Amino acid sequence: MPDVTAIGRLAGNPEDLDKLDVYCATGSVRRAADLLHLHHSSVARRVEQLGTTLGIELTEPTGQMRARLALTAWRLLND
């Protein structure tokens, strides 16, 4: 539940949630950047900041899965 709470803190910025969602779904900064129509360095920087905020290592597959599950749970709880 702490991961879901951390996602809730990001909810004020829907763009951050979208970036996190696309990054976790693709597992790639470059692919996420392509889908978001942004430069890969911008996405990489924001993903790093989001990981720090969430307390999750988003560059690791387990971290991506944790973030994706927390994001899904947060959305289910807030629909």
C-alpha positions in Angstrom: 0.0 0.0 0.0 2.9 2.5 0.5 3.5 2.3 -3.3 -0.1 3.2 -4.0 0.1 6.1 -1.6 3.2 7.3 -3.3 1.4 7.2 -6.7 -1.4 9.2 -5.1 1.1 12.0 -4.4 1.9 12.2 -8.1 -1.8 12.4 -9.0 -1.7 16.2 -9.1 0.3 15.9 -12.3 -1.4 13.6 -14.8 1.5 14.0 -17.2 3.8 12.4 -14.7 1.3 9.5 -14.3 1.2 9.1 -18.1 5.0 9.1 -18.4 5.3 6.6 -15.7 2.6 4.4 -17.2 4.2 4.4 -20.7 7.7 3.9 -19.4 6.7 0.9 -17.2 4.6 -0.6 -20.1 7.5 -0.3 -22.6 10.4 -0.8 -20.2 12.4 1.5 -22.4 13.1 5.2 -22.1 13.6 5.5 -25.8 10.4 3.7 -26.7 8.5 5.7 -24.1 9.9 8.9 -25.5 8.8 7.9 -29.0 5.3 7.2 -27.8 5.1 10.4 -25.8 6.6 12.4 -28.6 9.4 13.7 -26.3 13.2 13.6 -26.3 14.6 10.5 -24.6 16.8 12.5 -22.3 13.8 14.4 -21.0 11.9 11.2 -20.3 15.0 9.6 -18.7 15.4 12.6 -16.4 11.8 12.6 -15.4 11.7 8.8 -14.8 14.7 9.2 -12.5 13.0 12.0 -10.6 9.8 9.9 -10.4 11.7 6.9 -9.1 13.3 9.1 -6.4 9.9 10.5 -5.4 8.3 7.0 -5.3 11.3 5.4 -3.6 11.3 2.7 -6.4 14.3 1.8 -8.6 12.5 2.2 -12.0 15.5 1.1 -14.0 15.0 -2.4 -12.6 12.3 -4.7 -13.9 11.0 -5.4 -10.4 10.8 -1.6 -9.8 8.9 -1.1 -13.0 6.5 -3.9 -12.1 6.0 -2.4 -8.6 5.2 1.0 -10.1 2.9 -0.4 -12.7 0.9 -2.4 -10.1 0.7 0.6 -7.7 -0.5 2.8 -10.6 -3.1 0.2 -11.6 -4.3 -0.2 -7.9 -4.4 3.6 -7.5 -6.5 4.0 -10.6 -8.9 1.2 -9.5 -9.3 2.8 -6.1 -9.9 6.3 -7.6 -12.3 5.5 -10.4 
